[in-house]
Amino acid sequence: MNYDQLKQIVLLTQDATDIGWEFFMDEGHLKARDNTYAQDTLTFQSEDHFYEWLEDQFDKKD
């Protein structure tokens, strides 16, 4: 992973956090919990799944 990719992940993660998502590890899996309880807790199944989800959160913020 290069520096630009890392920056993008950090910024997208920050956007997800700003709209109410909290990240945590459970049983070896990265998960996201919606602090507004509007959506179920999400378990990421792959790197692609995580990236796609982050992009969706970025789109929701705008």
Secondary structure, DSSP 8 states (H G I E B T S, - for coil): --HHHHHHHHHHHHHHHHTTEEEEEETTEEEEEETTSSS--EE--SHHHHHHHHHHHHHHH-
